[in-house]
Amino acid sequence: MFDQYPNQSRWGAGAAGVDRAAFDEGLRKHMLRVYNFMMLGLGVTGLVALFVASTPALYVPI
């Protein structure tokens, strides 16, 4: 009989030997780093907006 999904039982075979907990920990560290950079970017954006809003010479032309 024709097997429509021949590799279905070998899902994740390329990551053999990698512990699931170690992978999850690495992913968590990466995402925390990404979120920290996003928070830093939002903070810098807020400070620049506050500076521009408090300086008439900058916000009047806008």
C-alpha positions as CSV (number, residue, x, y, z in Angstrom):
1,M,0.0,0.0,0.0
2,F,1.1,3.6,-0.7
3,D,2.4,5.4,2.3
4,Q,1.3,9.1,2.0
5,Y,3.6,10.3,4.8
6,P,6.7,8.1,4.7
7,N,8.7,10.1,7.3
8,Q,5.9,10.6,9.8
9,S,7.3,8.1,12.3
10,R,10.8,9.7,12.1
11,W,9.6,13.2,13.0
12,G,12.5,15.0,14.8
13,A,15.0,12.3,13.8
14,G,17.5,15.1,12.9
15,A,17.6,16.2,16.5
16,A,18.4,12.7,17.8
17,G,20.6,12.9,20.9
18,V,19.4,16.4,21.9
19,D,17.7,16.3,25.2
20,R,14.2,17.9,25.2
21,A,14.9,19.7,28.5
22,A,18.2,21.2,27.2
23,F,16.5,22.3,24.0
24,D,13.6,24.0,26.0
25,E,16.2,25.7,28.2
26,G,18.1,27.0,25.3
27,L,14.9,28.2,23.6
28,R,13.8,29.9,26.9
29,K,17.2,31.7,27.2
30,H,17.0,32.9,23.6
31,M,13.5,34.2,23.9
32,L,14.3,36.0,27.2
33,R,17.2,37.7,25.4
34,V,14.9,38.7,22.5
35,Y,12.3,40.1,24.9
36,N,14.9,42.0,26.9
37,F,16.1,43.7,23.7
38,M,12.5,44.5,22.8
39,M,12.0,46.1,26.2
40,L,15.2,48.1,25.8
41,G,14.1,49.3,22.4
42,L,10.7,50.4,23.7
43,G,12.4,52.2,26.6
44,V,14.8,54.1,24.2
45,T,11.8,54.9,21.9
46,G,9.9,56.3,24.9
47,L,12.8,58.4,26.0
48,V,13.4,59.8,22.5
49,A,9.6,60.6,22.3
50,L,9.7,62.3,25.6
51,F,12.7,64.4,24.6
52,V,11.2,65.4,21.3
53,A,7.8,66.3,23.0
54,S,9.5,68.5,25.6
55,T,11.6,70.4,23.0
56,P,9.5,72.9,21.0
57,A,12.2,73.3,18.4
58,L,11.9,69.6,17.5
59,Y,8.1,69.0,17.7
60,V,6.9,72.2,16.0
61,P,8.3,71.3,12.5
62,I,6.8,67.9,12.8
